[in-house]
């Protein structure tokens, strides 16, 4: 795409900052885990009181390592759960995230995952009892095996309207068209 995906334009901001702004409207602290190109991305993050950034120096090891890093970084906060959200999910709304959090308040030992196109994924909220398993993740394998292991504690939320892969320039232009009714002109 010519620039880190997180920094591509989205409305009056970047893709990542749009997601951060959405998350920051919740009554939670937002922790942004950065890896590749963090020296370019970190200075562009919004300066919001409840938003904190952390650099995973071992991001090359994959998504599992980044999840474990996030859980380790937040361990001192004694959290009841962690809600994972990706920086390239601009269609996820505050209302959807609030619905996940409200569901968690009713089921504090659950794993709450988004279901889209028949798959489970993020946004996903893991109760603290799964933190040790998340800490053991490494490599390019995420938490799907943890989800499969604990199907008795799994709550799924239909998220087809909120999740859209933005992995290529064509994906981005299509998503931009859907959101803004026009293709971006500055890429």
Secondary structure as GFF3:
##gff-version 3
##sequence-region A 1 187
A	DSSP	three_ten_helix	5	7	.	.	.	ID=ss1
A	DSSP	beta_strand	9	10	.	.	.	ID=ss2
A	DSSP	beta_strand	13	14	.	.	.	ID=ss3
A	DSSP	alpha_helix	15	24	.	.	.	ID=ss4
A	DSSP	beta_strand	30	34	.	.	.	ID=ss5
A	DSSP	alpha_helix	38	41	.	.	.	ID=ss6
A	DSSP	three_ten_helix	42	44	.	.	.	ID=ss7
A	DSSP	beta_strand	51	55	.	.	.	ID=ss8
A	DSSP	three_ten_helix	59	61	.	.	.	ID=ss9
A	DSSP	alpha_helix	63	73	.	.	.	ID=ss10
A	DSSP	three_ten_helix	75	77	.	.	.	ID=ss11
A	DSSP	beta_strand	81	84	.	.	.	ID=ss12
A	DSSP	alpha_helix	94	106	.	.	.	ID=ss13
A	DSSP	beta_strand	111	116	.	.	.	ID=ss14
A	DSSP	beta_strand	119	127	.	.	.	ID=ss15
A	DSSP	three_ten_helix	128	130	.	.	.	ID=ss16
A	DSSP	alpha_helix	131	135	.	.	.	ID=ss17
A	DSSP	alpha_helix	144	149	.	.	.	ID=ss18
A	DSSP	three_ten_helix	151	153	.	.	.	ID=ss19
A	DSSP	beta_strand	154	158	.	.	.	ID=ss20
A	DSSP	alpha_helix	169	180	.	.	.	ID=ss21
###
